[in-house]
Amino acid sequence: MGRAAARGGQEGRLRFAGLLLATLAVALGAAAVVAGLAVHDGREARGSARAPQYTDPESPRAAVRLFPAYDTVGGTQKSLVYLRPAVKDAVPPPGVRRWPRPGEVMVSPALRRDLAREGTPDRYGTVVGTIAPEGLEVPDERLAYANPRDGLMDDDQWLAASGFGGTQRAHFGDADFVRPDSWFVLSACGFFLLPALALTVIAARAGAAGRDRRVALLRALGAGTRARAWVSLGEAVPPVAAGTLLAAVLVATALIGDVRLPYVDFLLPAADLRRWAPALCAAVLGAGLLVPAVVVALHRARRSGTDTRPVAGGRFRAGRVAWLFPVFLVVAVYGTGLAAQGGSLAWIPVYFTGTVGVLATAPAVVALLVRRLGVLLVRAGNRRGAGGVLVAGRWVHAHPGTVTRLVATVVIAIGLVTQVQLHMSRVGAPVREARATHAELGDRVLLARMPDTPAQRRAFLGELPAGTEAFALRTTAGPTGEPSRMTLTGSCPALAAVGGRSCDPRTADVTDRRLVRLADWYLAPRGTLALHKGDPATAKGADQLLLLRGDGKPLPVAAVKQAAFRHMALADVEPLGGGELAGSAGWDAHLGAWIRSLGFLGIALLAFAALINNLGDFLHLGRRLAPLTVLAGNRRVFTTTALWAVGAPLVLAALLGCLTAWWLGSPMVSMAGATLPASFMLLLLAAATTFAATAWWWATRTTARTASEWHPGM
C-alpha cells in the first residue's frame, strides 16, 4: 500500500525526490565527517614518522643537521626544510630515496607544479627527485627538502637531530596550516549536516495532508502502530534505497583511488579512507536507517478522545521546542565569553553548540508567533468582514507544522550565510592593513633579507632583473624601544627612482606612496625617514633590502626570489606586509575554501527543501481554498490569504533570522576578529524579503490555478 501511494500524483514525485536527496545528503555528510577523521589520522601517522628527534649539536647521537624555513609560492606559505647528513649512515626522512647533495633538492609533486607555474622550478637548487607519498601528510602537501650549497649557511645556524620518527607530528609542512580535526567536524556538521537534517524533516512531511488522512483512516480501521509504520516505510523505502545506493557508489569511488574534490582542490587519499572503511559503510547505512525512522516518527494520527472520525495530524508541539531557543542563545552569546577566559579554546565547541541549537529551535519560535498571529487575524477578519484575512488566520492556526516547515529554511539559511561571512572575515588588524597596502601597491615594493657577506650582497644585487633598484634598510630604536628612525642607503639610480635629482638624497620625494607606506609599516608614529647616498652592499647595520623600480611598475617576484635563493639559504622576499598576507592567504586556501564550499552546499540543500516544501504546501492550500471561488465570487481572496498565510510568516522569519544571526555574530566579532557589517545584514534582510514576496506571488498563482480546475466532487 505504501509503495502504491508513493507513485501517486505530483506530491508523490516531489516527496520521492526530496527523500532521495535527503538520504544522499545525510549519508555524504556523515561520510564527510568520517573521512575528515580518517585523513587526520593519516596526517598524524605520516607527520609523526617524519618528525625530527632533536638533540644537542654536540651530542654523539646527532646524525642529521636541519633547519625548517618557509617560502611564499603562489601567494601562500610553503615549507622548505634544509637538511644534510652529519654521519655516513644517517637515514633520510620518509619518502626521500637518498640524501640530496649540496645544491640539490627533493620536492613534493604539488610544490614542483607550483614552482614550474611561477617559472622557477629550480628556485631552491637542482631538483633530483620528488618526495614519495609516504613522506607527505597528504598527496597535495607542498614541501621541499633542500641541501644548500656550501657556504650559504654557517655551522651555528643548523639544528641537530638523531633521526626521524616520533609520537608527535613534525612542525613543518601542513602541520603549520591545517586546523585540528575538530574544526572540520564542527564545520561539516554545522554547514552541511544541519541543512541535510532540515531537508530530511521537510521531505518527510512534504505534501503530508494526504498521507496523514491515510494514516488516520488506517487507524480508524483498526490498523496498529506497526501496520501504519509499515505503510509509511513502504512509501519511503524506494527513494531512501536509491539515495543510499547513490551515496554508496560515491563513497566506493573514493575508496578505490584518490579523488580530487572540486573547488577546494583537495586530493582525498584513498589509503586513509580504506583504513576507515567500516566507519564509512556505517555512516552510509546509518543514513539509510535514519531517514525512514524520521518518516515513521513524523507520520502519526492524532488521538481524539471521544470522536470516532479519523483526524490527520498531531498536536502542536512547537512550544516544547521553542523554550530551548533562549537557552541556546544565552549559551552562544554569553557562555562563549565565559569559556574563553584565560585564552582557552573551549569557547569554540560552546559557540558551535549554541549556534546550532539556536538555528534548530528558531523555526519553532516563529511558528509560535505565527500561530498567535493566526488568532489575531481571525479576530480582525471577523471584525472587518475580510474573508481572506479570516481564512488565512484559520489556516495558520490550524496548520502550524506547515508554517514551521515554511520558515525553517529561511531562518537556517540566514544563519548559515551569516556564519560563512563571520568565518571568512576572521582576520586581525595587521592582516587588514596588509591587504589594504597590497591593494594599493601590489608588488611595486619588495623587502628582501640582507645576505650575510658583502660578496653575497653584490652577487645578489647583480642578478636582480633589469630596472630593479635597491636600498639598504636600517631602523634605529628610540627611547621607548620602538623604531623611531629609518635610514635608506642607495645608489644614484636608486635615489632617482624616488625622485632624487643630481644624485642628491635631499631632493628625494619622501611623500612617494611607496616610502610613505614603508614608514607606516616599520616606523613608530612621528618617526623619521632619511635617505643617504651609498653602496647598499656595504651599508652598516642594515638587515633588509628595499627593492623597487624607477618607473613604478611591479617587480617580477619569482625572478627576485630565484636570485635570492641562489645566494642565501634563508632567503626572505616579500611585499610590504607579506608575512600577514601569506598567512591569511594560506588560511583562505586551506580553510576558507572549505567554509565556502560547505556553506554553499548547505544553502543549496535548504533551497531545494524550500522548493519541495512550498510546492507541496501550495498545492494543498489551493485544493483547500478552491471552493471559495464559488462563495467569494472572485479570486482576490487567494491574494489576501496567501499574503497572510505565506508572505507574513516569511517576513517575520526574515526579521527574527537576521536579528538572531546578528546577535549570534557578536562573540565572533569581539573574540575572533570577525566582521559583520550592517550593510551585509540589510542586504540579507532584503534578499529574504524578496524571497517572501516571490513565495507570496507563487502561492497566489498556484492556489488560483488549482482553484480554476476545481469542480464539485473533487
C-alpha positions as CSV (number, residue, x, y, z in Angstrom):
1,M,0.0,0.0,0.0
2,G,2.8,2.4,0.9
3,R,4.7,1.7,-2.4
4,A,1.5,2.3,-4.4
5,A,0.9,5.6,-2.5
6,A,4.4,6.7,-3.3
7,R,3.7,6.6,-7.0
8,G,0.7,8.8,-6.9
9,G,0.5,12.4,-8.1
10,Q,2.8,15.3,-8.2
11,E,3.2,15.4,-4.4
12,G,4.4,11.8,-4.5
13,R,7.1,12.7,-7.1
14,L,8.1,15.7,-5.0
15,R,8.5,13.6,-1.9
16,F,10.4,10.9,-3.8
17,A,12.9,13.5,-5.0
18,G,13.1,15.1,-1.5
19,L,13.7,11.8,0.4
20,L,16.3,10.7,-2.2
21,L,18.3,13.9,-1.9
22,A,17.9,14.0,1.9
23,T,19.2,10.4,2.2
24,L,22.1,11.2,-0.1
25,A,22.9,14.4,1.8
26,V,22.8,12.8,5.2
27,A,24.9,9.9,4.0
28,L,27.5,12.1,2.4
29,G,27.6,14.5,5.4
30,A,28.2,11.6,7.8
31,A,30.7,10.1,5.4
32,A,32.5,13.5,5.2
33,V,32.8,13.6,8.9
34,V,34.3,10.1,9.0
35,A,36.6,11.0,6.0
36,G,37.8,14.1,7.9
37,L,38.8,11.9,10.9
38,A,40.4,9.3,8.6
39,V,42.5,11.9,6.8
40,H,43.5,13.5,10.1
41,D,44.5,10.1,11.4
42,G,46.7,9.6,8.3
43,R,48.2,13.0,8.7
44,E,49.2,12.2,12.3
45,A,50.8,8.9,11.4
46,R,52.9,10.2,8.5
47,G,53.7,13.5,10.2
48,S,54.9,11.7,13.3
49,A,57.0,9.3,11.1
50,R,59.0,12.3,9.7
51,A,59.2,14.3,12.9
52,P,62.9,15.1,13.7
53,Q,64.2,13.9,17.0
54,Y,66.1,17.0,18.1
55,T,69.2,16.7,20.1
56,D,72.2,18.8,21.1
57,P,74.5,19.6,18.1
58,E,77.5,18.3,20.1
59,S,75.8,15.1,21.1
60,P,77.3,11.9,19.7
61,R,73.7,10.9,18.7
62,A,73.5,13.9,16.3
63,A,73.1,12.3,12.8
64,V,71.2,15.0,10.9
65,R,71.6,18.7,10.5
66,L,68.4,20.5,9.6
67,F,66.7,23.9,9.7
68,P,62.9,24.4,8.9
69,A,62.2,27.5,6.8
70,Y,59.4,29.0,4.7
71,D,58.9,30.5,1.3
72,T,55.9,32.0,-0.4
73,V,54.7,30.3,-3.6
74,G,51.5,31.2,-5.3
75,G,50.7,33.7,-2.6
76,T,50.8,31.2,0.3
77,Q,53.5,30.0,2.6
78,K,55.2,26.6,1.9
79,S,57.6,24.6,4.0
80,L,61.2,24.3,3.0
81,V,63.4,22.2,5.2
82,Y,67.2,22.5,4.8
83,L,69.0,19.3,5.8
84,R,72.2,17.3,5.3
85,P,73.6,14.1,7.0
86,A,76.1,14.6,9.7
87,V,77.2,10.9,9.7
88,K,77.7,8.4,6.9
89,D,74.9,6.0,7.9
90,A,72.2,8.6,8.6
91,V,68.8,7.6,7.4
92,P,66.9,10.2,5.2
93,P,63.4,11.2,6.2
94,P,60.4,9.1,4.9
95,G,59.7,9.5,1.2
96,V,63.2,10.6,0.4
97,R,65.1,7.8,-1.5
98,R,68.6,9.4,-1.0
99,W,70.1,12.4,0.7
100,P,70.3,15.4,-1.6
101,R,73.8,16.6,-2.2
102,P,74.8,20.2,-1.7
103,G,72.8,22.3,-4.2
104,E,70.2,19.6,-4.7
105,V,66.6,19.5,-3.6
106,M,63.7,17.0,-3.3
107,V,60.2,18.5,-3.7
108,S,56.7,17.2,-3.4
109,P,54.8,16.8,-6.7
110,A,52.4,19.6,-5.8
111,L,55.1,22.1,-4.9
112,R,57.0,21.1,-8.1
113,R,54.0,22.1,-10.2
114,D,53.6,25.4,-8.3
115,L,57.2,26.3,-8.9
116,A,57.0,25.4,-12.5
117,R,53.9,27.6,-12.8
118,E,55.9,30.5,-11.5
119,G,58.7,29.8,-13.9
120,T,61.3,29.0,-11.2
121,P,61.4,25.2,-11.0
122,D,64.9,25.2,-9.6
123,R,64.5,28.0,-7.1
124,Y,65.9,26.0,-4.2
125,G,68.5,24.1,-6.2
126,T,68.7,21.3,-8.7
127,V,65.6,19.1,-8.4
128,V,66.8,15.5,-8.3
129,G,63.6,13.8,-7.3
130,T,60.2,14.0,-5.7
131,I,59.1,13.1,-2.2
132,A,57.2,9.8,-2.2
133,P,53.6,9.6,-0.8
134,E,54.8,8.0,2.5
135,G,56.7,11.2,3.2
136,L,53.8,13.5,2.7
137,E,50.9,14.1,5.1
138,V,48.5,14.3,2.1
139,P,49.3,13.8,-1.6
140,D,49.0,17.5,-2.3
141,E,51.2,18.7,0.5
142,R,53.7,21.4,-0.5
143,L,57.1,20.5,1.0
144,A,60.8,20.6,-0.1
145,Y,63.9,19.1,1.4
146,A,67.0,21.1,0.2
147,N,70.7,20.7,0.9
148,P,72.1,24.2,0.5
149,R,75.3,24.9,-1.4
150,D,78.4,25.0,0.8
151,G,78.9,28.5,2.3
152,L,75.3,29.6,2.3
153,M,74.7,28.5,6.0
154,D,77.0,28.8,8.9
155,D,77.5,25.9,11.3
156,D,75.8,27.7,14.2
157,Q,72.6,28.1,12.1
158,W,71.9,24.4,11.9
159,L,69.8,22.4,14.3
160,A,70.7,18.8,15.1
161,A,68.6,15.6,15.2
162,S,69.3,11.9,15.9
163,G,66.9,10.8,13.3
164,F,63.2,10.9,12.2
165,G,60.1,9.4,13.8
166,G,58.3,10.2,17.0
167,T,55.0,10.4,18.8
168,Q,54.0,13.9,17.6
169,R,53.7,15.5,14.1
170,A,56.6,17.4,12.7
171,H,56.3,21.2,13.0
172,F,56.6,21.8,9.3
173,G,54.6,21.1,6.2
174,D,50.8,21.1,6.6
175,A,51.0,20.9,10.3
176,D,51.5,24.7,10.3
177,F,48.4,25.5,8.2
178,V,45.8,22.8,8.9
179,R,43.4,23.1,11.8
180,P,42.7,20.2,14.1
181,D,40.2,17.6,13.0
182,S,37.6,19.0,15.4
183,W,37.4,22.1,13.2
184,F,36.4,20.2,10.1
185,V,33.9,18.0,12.1
186,L,32.2,21.1,13.5
187,S,32.1,22.8,10.1
188,A,30.7,19.8,8.3
189,C,28.1,19.3,11.0
190,G,27.1,23.0,11.1
191,F,27.3,23.9,7.5
192,F,26.2,20.6,5.8
193,L,24.7,18.1,8.2
194,L,22.3,20.5,9.8
195,P,20.7,21.6,6.5
196,A,20.7,17.9,5.4
197,L,18.7,17.0,8.5
198,A,16.4,20.0,7.9
199,L,15.8,18.7,4.4
200,T,15.0,15.3,5.8
201,V,12.3,16.6,8.1
202,I,10.8,18.8,5.4
203,A,10.9,16.0,2.8
204,A,9.3,13.6,5.3
205,R,6.4,16.0,5.7
206,A,6.2,17.5,2.2
207,G,2.7,17.2,0.9
208,A,1.7,15.4,4.1
209,A,-2.0,16.1,4.1
210,G,-3.0,13.1,2.0
211,R,-0.7,10.7,3.9
212,D,-1.9,12.0,7.3
213,R,-5.5,11.3,6.2
214,R,-4.5,7.8,5.0
215,V,-2.7,7.0,8.3
216,A,-5.7,8.3,10.3
217,L,-8.1,6.1,8.2
218,L,-5.9,3.0,8.8
219,R,-6.0,3.7,12.5
220,A,-9.8,4.0,12.3
221,L,-10.0,0.7,10.5
222,G,-8.1,-1.0,13.3
223,A,-4.5,-0.9,12.0
224,G,-2.0,-0.9,14.8
225,T,1.1,1.2,15.1
226,R,3.3,-1.5,13.4
227,A,1.0,-1.7,10.4
228,R,0.9,2.1,9.9
229,A,4.7,2.1,10.3
230,W,5.0,-0.5,7.5
231,V,2.8,1.6,5.2
232,S,5.0,4.7,5.8
233,L,8.1,2.6,5.3
234,G,6.7,1.2,2.1
235,E,6.3,4.7,0.8
236,A,9.8,5.8,1.9
237,V,11.9,2.7,1.0
238,P,12.3,3.3,-2.8
239,P,13.7,6.9,-2.6
240,V,15.8,6.1,0.6
241,A,17.2,3.0,-1.1
242,A,18.1,5.0,-4.2
243,G,19.8,7.7,-2.2
244,T,21.7,5.2,-0.1
245,L,22.8,3.3,-3.2
246,L,24.0,6.5,-4.9
247,A,25.9,7.5,-1.7
248,A,27.5,4.1,-1.5
249,V,28.7,4.4,-5.1
250,L,30.3,7.8,-4.4
251,V,32.0,6.5,-1.3
252,A,33.2,3.4,-3.0
253,T,34.7,5.5,-5.8
254,A,36.7,7.4,-3.1
255,L,37.9,4.1,-1.6
256,I,39.2,2.8,-5.0
257,G,41.6,5.7,-5.8
258,D,42.5,9.2,-4.8
259,V,39.7,11.7,-5.7
260,R,40.2,15.4,-6.2
261,L,37.4,17.4,-4.7
262,P,36.3,20.3,-6.9
263,Y,36.6,23.9,-5.8
264,V,38.6,23.1,-2.6
265,D,41.2,21.4,-4.8
266,F,42.0,18.7,-2.3
267,L,43.2,15.3,-3.2
268,L,41.4,12.8,-1.0
269,P,43.8,10.0,-0.1
270,A,42.1,6.7,-0.7
271,A,44.6,4.8,1.5
272,D,43.4,6.7,4.6
273,L,39.8,6.1,3.7
274,R,40.3,2.4,3.3
275,R,41.6,2.1,6.9
276,W,38.3,3.6,8.0
277,A,36.1,1.7,5.5
278,P,33.9,0.1,8.2
279,A,33.1,3.5,9.7
280,L,32.3,4.9,6.2
281,C,30.0,2.0,5.5
282,A,28.3,2.5,8.9
283,A,27.8,6.2,8.0
284,V,26.1,5.4,4.7
285,L,23.9,2.7,6.2
286,G,23.1,4.8,9.2
287,A,21.7,7.5,6.9
288,G,19.6,4.8,5.2
289,L,18.1,3.9,8.5
290,L,17.8,7.4,10.0
291,V,15.6,8.8,7.2
292,P,12.9,6.1,7.3
293,A,12.9,6.4,11.1
294,V,12.2,10.1,10.7
295,V,9.4,9.4,8.2
296,V,7.7,6.9,10.5
297,A,8.1,9.2,13.6
298,L,6.6,12.2,11.8
299,H,3.5,10.3,10.4
300,R,1.2,9.7,13.3
301,A,-2.5,10.0,13.6
302,R,-4.0,12.3,16.3
303,R,-5.9,10.6,19.0
304,S,-9.2,12.2,19.6
305,G,-10.7,11.0,22.8
306,T,-14.4,10.7,22.0
307,D,-14.6,11.5,18.3
308,T,-14.7,8.3,16.1
309,R,-13.8,10.3,13.0
310,P,-10.2,9.8,11.8
311,V,-8.3,13.1,12.1
312,A,-4.9,13.6,10.5
313,G,-2.0,15.3,12.1
314,G,-0.9,15.8,15.6
315,R,-0.9,18.3,18.4
316,F,1.0,21.4,18.1
317,R,4.4,20.7,19.7
318,A,6.4,23.8,18.8
319,G,6.0,25.0,22.4
320,R,8.1,22.1,23.6
321,V,11.0,23.1,21.4
322,A,10.7,26.9,21.5
323,W,11.7,27.3,25.1
324,L,15.1,25.9,24.2
325,F,15.7,28.8,21.9
326,P,16.6,31.4,24.6
327,V,18.7,28.7,26.4
328,F,20.8,28.1,23.3
329,L,21.0,31.8,22.6
330,V,22.4,32.5,26.1
331,V,24.9,29.7,25.7
332,A,26.1,31.0,22.3
333,V,26.3,34.7,23.3
334,Y,27.3,34.6,27.0
335,G,28.6,31.1,27.5
336,T,31.2,31.6,24.8
337,G,32.7,34.5,26.6
338,L,32.9,32.6,29.9
339,A,34.5,29.6,28.1
340,A,37.1,31.8,26.5
341,Q,38.5,33.1,29.8
342,G,42.2,32.6,30.2
343,G,42.7,32.2,26.5
344,S,41.1,28.8,26.4
345,L,39.8,27.4,23.1
346,A,36.9,25.7,24.8
347,W,34.7,28.6,23.5
348,I,34.7,27.0,20.0
349,P,32.6,23.9,20.8
350,V,30.4,26.0,23.2
351,Y,29.7,28.6,20.4
352,F,29.1,25.8,17.9
353,T,26.6,24.0,20.2
354,G,24.8,27.2,21.0
355,T,24.6,28.3,17.3
356,V,23.3,25.0,16.0
357,G,20.8,24.9,18.8
358,V,19.5,28.4,18.1
359,L,19.2,27.7,14.3
360,A,17.4,24.4,15.1
361,T,14.9,25.9,17.5
362,A,14.3,29.3,15.9
363,P,11.6,27.9,13.4
364,A,9.6,26.7,16.4
365,V,9.6,30.3,17.9
366,V,8.4,31.7,14.5
367,A,5.7,29.0,14.5
368,L,4.5,30.1,17.9
369,L,4.5,33.7,16.9
370,V,2.6,32.9,13.6
371,R,0.1,30.8,15.5
372,R,-0.6,33.8,17.7
373,L,-0.8,35.9,14.6
374,G,-3.4,33.5,13.3
375,V,-5.6,34.2,16.3
376,L,-5.3,37.9,15.7
377,L,-6.0,37.5,12.0
378,V,-9.2,35.6,12.8
379,R,-10.4,38.4,15.1
380,A,-9.5,41.1,12.6
381,G,-11.3,39.1,9.8
382,N,-14.4,38.7,11.8
383,R,-14.4,42.3,13.0
384,R,-13.9,43.8,9.5
385,G,-15.6,41.2,7.4
386,A,-12.4,40.4,5.5
387,G,-12.8,36.9,4.1
388,G,-9.2,36.5,3.0
389,V,-7.8,37.6,6.4
390,L,-10.2,35.3,8.2
391,V,-9.3,32.2,6.0
392,A,-5.6,33.0,6.4
393,G,-6.0,33.2,10.2
394,R,-7.8,29.9,10.3
395,W,-5.2,28.2,8.1
396,V,-2.2,29.5,10.0
397,H,-3.7,28.5,13.4
398,A,-4.8,25.1,12.2
399,H,-1.6,24.2,10.3
400,P,1.4,25.3,12.5
401,G,3.5,22.5,11.2
402,T,3.2,23.7,7.7
403,V,4.3,27.2,8.8
404,T,7.2,25.8,10.7
405,R,8.5,24.0,7.6
406,L,7.9,27.1,5.5
407,V,10.0,29.4,7.7
408,A,12.7,26.8,8.8
409,T,14.6,27.1,5.5
410,V,14.7,30.9,5.7
411,V,15.9,31.1,9.3
412,I,18.6,28.4,8.9
413,A,19.7,29.8,5.5
414,I,20.2,33.3,7.1
415,G,22.1,31.7,9.9
416,L,24.4,29.8,7.5
417,V,25.1,32.8,5.3
418,T,26.0,34.9,8.3
419,Q,28.3,32.2,9.8
420,V,30.1,31.9,6.4
421,Q,30.6,35.7,6.4
422,L,31.8,35.6,10.0
423,H,34.3,32.8,9.5
424,M,35.6,34.3,6.2
425,S,36.2,37.7,7.8
426,R,38.2,36.4,10.8
427,V,41.3,38.4,10.3
428,G,43.2,40.8,12.7
429,A,44.0,44.4,12.2
430,P,47.5,43.6,10.8
431,V,46.1,41.4,8.1
432,R,43.5,44.0,7.1
433,E,46.3,46.6,6.9
434,A,48.4,44.3,4.8
435,R,45.6,43.7,2.4
436,A,45.0,47.4,2.1
437,T,48.7,48.0,1.5
438,H,48.9,45.3,-1.2
439,A,45.8,46.6,-2.8
440,E,47.4,50.0,-3.1
441,L,51.0,49.0,-4.0
442,G,50.8,45.4,-5.2
443,D,54.3,44.1,-6.0
444,R,55.8,47.6,-6.6
445,V,57.8,47.4,-3.4
446,L,59.6,44.3,-2.1
447,L,61.6,43.6,1.0
448,A,64.4,41.1,0.9
449,R,66.6,39.7,3.7
450,M,70.1,41.1,3.5
451,P,72.7,38.5,2.5
452,D,75.4,37.8,5.1
453,T,78.6,38.9,3.4
454,P,79.3,41.9,1.1
455,A,80.3,39.4,-1.7
456,Q,76.9,37.6,-1.4
457,R,75.2,41.0,-1.4
458,R,76.9,42.2,-4.6
459,A,76.2,38.9,-6.3
460,F,72.5,39.1,-5.4
461,L,72.2,42.7,-6.4
462,G,74.0,41.9,-9.7
463,E,71.4,39.3,-10.6
464,L,68.3,41.3,-10.0
465,P,66.0,41.9,-13.0
466,A,66.8,44.9,-15.2
467,G,65.4,48.1,-13.9
468,T,65.3,47.0,-10.2
469,E,66.9,49.4,-7.7
470,A,67.9,48.6,-4.2
471,F,68.2,50.4,-0.9
472,A,69.8,49.1,2.3
473,L,67.3,49.5,5.1
474,R,68.2,50.1,8.7
475,T,66.0,51.0,11.6
476,T,67.0,52.6,14.8
477,A,65.1,52.3,18.1
478,G,64.1,55.3,20.1
479,P,63.9,55.7,23.9
480,T,60.7,53.6,24.1
481,G,62.2,50.7,22.2
482,E,60.1,51.3,19.1
483,P,61.8,52.1,15.7
484,S,61.9,55.8,15.5
485,R,64.3,56.3,12.6
486,M,64.6,54.6,9.3
487,T,67.7,55.1,7.0
488,L,67.7,54.1,3.4
489,T,71.1,53.9,1.6
490,G,71.1,53.7,-2.1
491,S,73.0,54.5,-5.3
492,C,72.2,57.4,-7.6
493,P,69.9,55.4,-9.8
494,A,68.0,54.2,-6.6
495,L,67.7,57.8,-5.4
496,A,66.4,58.8,-8.8
497,A,63.8,56.1,-8.6
498,V,62.2,58.0,-5.7
499,G,62.6,61.5,-7.2
500,G,66.1,62.3,-6.3
501,R,67.8,64.8,-8.7
502,S,71.6,65.1,-9.4
503,C,72.3,62.2,-7.0
504,D,71.2,64.4,-4.1
505,P,69.2,62.5,-1.4
506,R,67.8,65.8,-0.1
507,T,65.8,66.1,-3.3
508,A,64.1,62.7,-3.0
509,D,60.4,62.7,-2.7
510,V,59.7,61.4,0.8
511,T,55.9,61.7,0.0
512,D,56.3,58.9,-2.6
513,R,53.5,56.5,-1.6
514,R,55.9,53.6,-1.6
515,L,58.1,55.3,1.0
516,V,55.1,56.5,3.0
517,R,53.6,53.0,3.3
518,L,57.0,51.6,4.1
519,A,57.3,54.1,7.0
520,D,53.7,53.2,8.1
521,W,54.8,49.6,8.5
522,Y,58.2,50.0,10.1
523,L,58.2,53.3,12.0
524,A,56.6,54.4,15.2
525,P,54.3,57.4,15.0
526,R,56.3,60.6,14.4
527,G,59.3,58.6,13.3
528,T,61.7,60.0,10.7
529,L,62.8,58.6,7.3
530,A,66.2,59.6,6.0
531,L,67.8,58.8,2.6
532,H,71.6,58.5,2.1
533,K,73.8,58.1,-0.9
534,G,75.9,55.0,-0.8
535,D,76.5,51.4,-1.7
536,P,73.8,49.2,-0.3
537,A,76.1,46.2,-0.3
538,T,78.4,47.8,2.3
539,A,75.8,49.8,4.4
540,K,76.4,49.2,8.1
541,G,73.7,47.9,10.4
542,A,71.2,47.2,7.5
543,D,69.4,43.9,7.7
544,Q,67.0,44.3,4.8
545,L,67.0,45.4,1.2
546,L,64.2,47.6,-0.2
547,L,63.6,46.8,-3.9
548,L,61.6,49.0,-6.4
549,R,61.6,50.3,-9.9
550,G,62.1,53.8,-11.1
551,D,59.1,53.6,-13.5
552,G,56.8,52.4,-10.6
553,K,55.9,49.1,-12.3
554,P,55.5,45.9,-10.3
555,L,58.6,43.8,-9.7
556,P,58.9,40.2,-11.0
557,V,58.7,38.5,-7.6
558,A,59.6,35.0,-8.9
559,A,62.8,36.2,-10.6
560,V,63.8,38.1,-7.5
561,K,63.2,35.0,-5.3
562,Q,65.3,32.9,-7.7
563,A,68.2,35.2,-7.4
564,A,67.8,35.4,-3.6
565,F,67.9,31.7,-3.0
566,R,70.9,31.4,-5.2
567,H,73.0,33.5,-2.8
568,M,71.4,32.8,0.6
569,A,69.7,29.8,2.1
570,L,67.4,31.6,4.4
571,A,66.1,34.0,1.8
572,D,63.0,36.1,2.5
573,V,61.5,38.2,-0.3
574,E,58.0,39.6,0.4
575,P,55.9,42.7,-0.5
576,L,55.0,45.1,2.3
577,G,53.1,43.1,4.9
578,G,53.9,39.9,3.1
579,G,54.0,37.8,6.3
580,E,50.4,38.7,7.2
581,L,49.3,38.4,3.5
582,A,50.9,34.9,3.2
583,G,49.4,33.7,6.4
584,S,45.9,35.0,5.6
585,A,46.1,33.6,2.1
586,G,47.1,30.2,3.5
587,W,44.1,30.3,5.8
588,D,41.9,31.2,2.9
589,A,43.3,28.4,0.7
590,H,43.2,25.7,3.4
591,L,40.1,26.8,5.4
592,G,38.2,29.5,3.6
593,A,37.6,27.3,0.6
594,W,36.1,24.6,2.8
595,I,33.9,27.0,4.6
596,R,32.6,28.5,1.3
597,S,32.0,25.1,-0.3
598,L,30.3,23.6,2.8
599,G,28.2,26.7,3.2
600,F,27.2,26.7,-0.5
601,L,26.2,23.0,-0.3
602,G,24.2,23.7,2.9
603,I,22.4,26.6,1.3
604,A,21.7,24.6,-1.8
605,L,20.1,21.9,0.3
606,L,17.9,24.5,2.1
607,A,16.9,26.0,-1.3
608,F,15.8,22.5,-2.5
609,A,14.0,21.9,0.8
610,A,12.1,25.2,0.4
611,L,11.2,24.2,-3.2
612,I,9.7,20.9,-2.4
613,N,8.0,22.1,0.8
614,N,6.4,25.2,-0.9
615,L,5.3,23.2,-4.0
616,G,3.5,20.6,-1.8
617,D,2.0,23.1,0.6
618,F,0.8,25.4,-2.1
619,L,-0.9,22.6,-3.9
620,H,-2.6,21.6,-0.7
621,L,-3.6,25.2,0.1
622,G,-5.0,25.6,-3.4
623,R,-7.2,22.5,-3.1
624,R,-8.5,23.6,0.3
625,L,-9.3,27.1,-0.9
626,A,-10.7,26.1,-4.3
627,P,-14.4,26.0,-3.1
628,L,-14.1,29.7,-2.0
629,T,-14.1,30.6,-5.7
630,V,-17.8,30.0,-5.7
631,L,-18.5,31.6,-2.4
632,A,-16.4,34.7,-2.8
633,G,-17.2,35.4,-6.5
634,N,-13.7,36.5,-7.2
635,R,-10.1,35.4,-6.7
636,R,-8.9,38.3,-4.6
637,V,-9.4,36.0,-1.6
638,F,-6.4,34.0,-2.8
639,T,-4.2,37.0,-2.9
640,T,-5.2,38.1,0.7
641,T,-5.0,34.5,2.0
642,A,-1.5,33.9,0.5
643,L,-0.3,37.3,1.8
644,W,-1.1,36.4,5.4
645,A,-0.6,32.6,5.3
646,V,2.7,32.7,3.3
647,G,4.2,36.2,2.9
648,A,3.7,37.4,6.5
649,P,5.3,34.3,8.2
650,L,8.3,34.6,5.8
651,V,8.8,38.3,6.6
652,L,8.6,37.5,10.3
653,A,11.1,34.7,9.8
654,A,13.4,37.1,8.0
655,L,13.3,39.6,10.8
656,L,13.8,37.1,13.5
657,G,16.5,35.3,11.5
658,C,18.5,38.5,10.9
659,L,18.2,39.7,14.5
660,T,19.2,36.2,15.8
661,A,22.1,36.0,13.3
662,W,23.4,39.4,14.3
663,W,23.2,38.5,18.0
664,L,25.0,35.2,17.3
665,G,27.7,37.0,15.5
666,S,28.7,39.2,18.4
667,P,31.1,36.6,20.1
668,M,32.9,36.1,16.8
669,V,33.2,39.8,16.3
670,S,34.5,40.5,19.8
671,M,36.8,37.5,20.3
672,A,37.8,36.2,16.8
673,G,38.2,39.5,14.9
674,A,35.3,38.8,12.5
675,T,33.3,41.5,10.9
676,L,29.5,41.6,10.3
677,P,28.7,44.9,8.6
678,A,25.2,46.4,8.9
679,S,25.1,46.7,5.1
680,F,25.6,42.9,4.9
681,M,22.7,42.3,7.3
682,L,20.5,44.8,5.4
683,L,21.3,43.0,2.1
684,L,20.4,39.7,3.7
685,L,17.2,41.1,5.0
686,A,16.3,42.5,1.6
687,A,17.1,39.1,0.0
688,A,14.9,37.3,2.5
689,T,12.1,39.8,2.0
690,T,12.3,39.4,-1.8
691,F,12.0,35.6,-1.3
692,A,8.9,36.2,0.8
693,A,7.4,38.4,-1.9
694,T,8.2,35.8,-4.5
695,A,6.7,33.0,-2.4
696,W,3.5,35.1,-1.9
697,W,3.2,35.6,-5.7
698,W,3.9,31.9,-6.2
699,A,1.3,30.8,-3.7
700,T,-1.3,33.2,-5.1
701,R,-0.7,31.8,-8.6
702,T,-0.7,28.2,-7.6
703,T,-3.8,28.4,-5.5
704,A,-5.6,30.3,-8.2
705,R,-4.7,27.8,-10.9
706,T,-5.6,24.9,-8.7
707,A,-9.0,26.5,-7.9
708,S,-9.7,27.1,-11.6
709,E,-9.5,23.3,-12.1
710,W,-11.8,22.5,-9.2
711,H,-15.3,21.3,-9.6
712,P,-17.8,19.8,-7.0
713,G,-16.9,16.3,-6.1
714,M,-13.2,16.7,-6.3
